[in-house]
Amino acid sequence: MLARAIPWYLWCALLSSASVAIGVHWDIAWHRSIGRDTFWSPPHIMIYAAAVLAALASGSQILGATFARGPGGAPGAGESDGSATVRVLGFRGPLGAFITAWGGITMLTSAPFDDWWHNAYGLDVKILSPPHVVLAIGIGAIHIGVLIFVLGHMNRVSGRARQVLTTAFLWVGAMLTVALMTLFMERTVRPFMHGAPFYRIVAAIVPLLFAAVARGSGHRWGATIAAGFYSLFLLALLWILPLVPAEPKLGPVMVQVKSLVPPEFPLLLIAPALALDLLWARTATIYFDYYTWPESHYWRYQFLPHPSGVGAFVIGAVTAMAIAVIGTWLGIGWGNWMRRIHR
């Protein structure tokens, strides 16, 4: 019963979302520990495998709904409900399938662009390079597409199947949060945490997404579960990646790295993370990129200079709160819209 309610292509789409999230952080760890080795590095293969999985899941539904329709446009064999599809450029399929397909195509388009960029300009240590922005847009589209893909099924089933799909929906929402926070991770690491821009970035992303997935899921603890998935995902990377041996292949080498460098401890988006933060302050802040300058603020555990005084504090706090309130309001509206999705 559960297998029929949650078909294979939906599991394939969920695997695509998970694969790209893991692949991106594996690739970042690869850059921070080894440098750029080859275009066909294992993290790159995992990232672009996610695009292939997305194409397989979405393509099967779009092509099936478009070319396997019965007489008079009725659903053909294997197509359960014609009302569960939309029409785009003459093709039919679930809304999430079209968004997921577009994201996969965008990701694959970024691949040769990224290879050319590295060959022309060498190793880029910035996340927001032009090819990475194209890749990030595709990754975001895959996560959003899978969210809607799951919603289309979740809002048409009940019982155990809906519970499983609700959990899957909150997981993908957490992965979308991870993806967006990764875009700005260069501005949300320790040295920036006493400045207003750090809080504006977090306020612009987290309330909107968590409010949206909480309302879209209909689960009483939706935001908490999504925050838990976000934390567990990053903690798993923090614990697992350092077990993989690695050494720099580019210079200059400021820090002798012997394993993959993981992301930092996750931001404290849930109250229980406070206890973990106390542990992290003593045990999990020993990882540095191989190119970390010994005199940098990051190496010396210092905060960057930032505007101080009552005026700077009030302006920073008020703008961050305003962004958070607006994001929450938009997220609730988005979540209410997602609860009505059936195709």
N, C-alpha and C positions, 0 to 999 in steps of 0.2 A: 504493500500500500504506500509506504513512504517513498520507495524507489519510483513508483509511478507518479506520485505527487511532485517529486523533485527529480526531473529528468537529467540525463547525462550531460546535456549541453550547459545546464545551469551549474553543475559541479565543475565543468570545464572553465566556465567564466570565473567562478570563484577561485579556481586554481590559478588563473591568469592574474587576478588581483594580488594574490599572495606571492606569486612568483616574481612579479615586478617589484613589489615592496622589498622582498629579500634581496633580489638582484641589485637594486639600486644601492642599498647600504653595503652590500658586499663589494660593489664597485668602488664606493667611496673609501672603504677600508683598504682596498687594493691600492688606490691612488695615494692614500696617506702612509702606507707601509712600504710599498714596492716602487711606486711611480707607475708610469704607463708602460706596459710590457708589449702587448700586441692587441690589435682590434679583436682578435678571436680569443680573448681572455675568458675564463670561465664565468665571471660576473656578467660580461657582455652577452654571452650565449644565453644565460638565464634571463636577462632582461628582454632580449628579442624573442626568446621562446615564449614569453608571456604574450607578446604581440601575436605570435602564431596561434597560441591557444585562444586568444580573443577572437581572431579571425575564424577559427574553426567553430567556436560556439555561436558567434553571431551569424557567420555565413551560412551555417546549416539551417538556421531559422529564417533568414531572409530569402535564401534561394528556395527553401522548401515552401514557404508561404507564397512566394511569387509564381513559381512554375508548377506547383503540385496542387493547384486548386481545381475543384471539381466543376461540373457543368453549371453555368450561370454564375460563376465566381464563388461558389460555395467552397468551404474548406475541403481540401483533399485528404487523402489518407495520411494519418499521422499529425494532422493539424487540428487541434482540439476545438478552437473557437476563433472564428473569423473576426469577431469583435475585439479580440485581444491583439490586433495588429494595427499598424498605421501605414500610410502610403508615403514614400519618399522617392521622387524622381522615377516613378513608375514601378518601383519595387515595394513589396509589402513585408512586414515583419514587426516584431515587438520594438517599441521605442528604444528600450535599452540596448537591443541588438545593433541598431543603427549607430548609436553613440559609441558603443564598444568597438564596432568595426572602424569607425572614423579614428578613434584613438589608436587602434593597432596600426592602421595605415600611416598615421602621423609619426608613430614611433619608428616604424621601418624606414620612413622617409628621412628621419634624422640620422640614421646609421651612416650612410655614405657622407653626409654633411659633417658629422663628427669626425670621421676618419680623415677627411680632407683637411679639416681644421687643425687636427693634431699634426698632420704631415706638414702643413704650411707654417704653423706657429709654435709647434712643440707642445710640451706638457702644459696644460692649463690647470692651475690649482684653484680656480674660481668655479663655484657651482653655476653661476648665472652667465655662462658663455652662450653665444648664439645657438650652437647646436644643442646645448643642454636645455635651453629654454624650449626649443621645438620638442625635444624628447619629453620634457616636463608637461607640456600641454597635452601630448599624447597619453602620458601616464595618467594625468588627471581625468582625461576623457574616459579612459578605461575604467577607472574606479567609479566615476559617476554613472557610466553606462551599466556597469555590473550592479550598482545600487538599484537603478531603475529596473534592470533585468530581474533582480530578486524581488523587488516590490511588485512587479506585474504578476508574479506567481504567488507571493505572500498574501496579497489582498484578494486572491481567488480561492484560497484553501483555508482549512481550519484544523484544529486538533494538533497532533504531534508534528505534522508537516509544517504548520504555521510557526510552531515554537522553534523548530530547526531553522527555518528561513529567517525568523526574527533574529536569532543569534548570528546567522550568516550576514544579515543586513548590518547589524551593529559592528561586526568584524570589519566589513568593507568600509564602513564609516570611519572606523579607527585607522584603517590603512590610508584613507584619503587624508585624514589629519596628519599622519606620519609623512605623507608625500608633500603636503603643503609646508609643514614645519621644516622639512629637509631643505626646501628651496631657500629658506632664510636661516639655516643653521649657522652660517658664518656670522650672523648678527644676534644669535640667541645663545651663544656659549658664555662661559663664566665671566670673562672680562666686561661684558656688556650689561650684566644684570643689575647694575646700579644706575643705569641710564633710562630715560623715558622711552626711547625708540624700542628697546627690548619689550616693554610692556605694551606698546602700541601694536607691535607685530603679533604678539600672542593674543591680544584683545581682538584684533581684526580677524583671526583665524578660528580660534578655539570656541568661543561662544556660539558663533554662527553654525559651525559644523555640529557641535554637540547638541544644540537646540534642535537642529534640523533632523538629525538621526533619531533623537529621543522622541520627537513628535511623530516622525515618519514611521517609527517602529511600533508605536502605541504601547511600549513596555514602560512600566512604572519606573524602572531603574535604568532606562535606556542610556542616558548620558553617563551614568556611573560605570555601566558595563563597557561602553565604548572607551571611556578613559582607562578602565582596567586593561582592555585589549591593547590599547596604545602603550601603556606602561610595560605590560608583559612582553610585548614584541621587542621593545628596545632593551629591556633587561635581558632577554634571551640573546640578543646580539652582543650585549656587553659581556655576557658570561661565555658565549661560545666562540666568538671570533678570535679572542686572544689565545685559544687553544691551537690555532692554525699557524704553523711556522711561516715566517716571511722575513725578507731582508731587502733593503733598498737597492735598486738597480740604477738610480740616477743620483747625481750630486747637486749641491753640497749636502752631506749627511751631518746634521747637527746633533741628532739623537740616535744612538745605536738601537735600532728596532729589530726585534727577533720574532715578532708575531704580528698578525693583523691587528691594526689599531681600530677599536670599536667606537661607536658613538658614545657620547656622554650619557650619564644617568638621565633618565627621562624627566621632563619637567613635572613638577608636583601638581598634577591635574586632579588628583583624588586625595582625600585626607589621609588614608593609610600610608600613602607614599612618604609622609613626614618621618615615620620611623625608619623607613629604608634610607631616607636622606641622611639621617644621623650615622648610619652604617657606612653609606657611600663616602661621606666626608673623610673617613679614615682608611677605607679599603679600595675605593674604585676610582681614584683620581690620579693614577700613576701612569696613564697612557698619554704619549705625545706623538705627533706626526714626526717622521724622520727629519723633516725640514724645519722643525720648530726652532726658532732662534732662542738661545739660552737667556738673552736679555729681554725677551718679550714679556708682556703682561701675562700672557697665558702660562708661560713657563714659571713665572715668579708668583703665580696665584694672586695677581693684582687686578683691580678694576681699572678700566680706562678713565681718563679725566672726563668729567661730565658737568653740565651746568648745575650749580648748587644754589642753595638759598630757598626761602619760602616761595618766591615767585616761580622759580623753575619747578619746584615740587608741585605746586598747585596746578600750574599749566599742564605738566606731564600727567598728573593724576586725573585731572578733569578730562583731558583729551582721550586718555586710555579708557576711562569709564564711559565716555560718550560713544567711543567706537564699540566697546563691548555691548552697550545697551542697543545700539543700532544693529549690531551683528546678531544679537539675540532675537530682536524683533524680526529681522529678515529671516533668521533661521526658523523661527516658529511658523512664519508664512510659508517658507519652503517645505517644512515638515508637513503642514496641513495639506499642501498641494500634493505631496508624495503619498499621503494616506488615501487619496482619491484615485491613484493610478491603478488601472486594471489592464493595461496593454502596453 
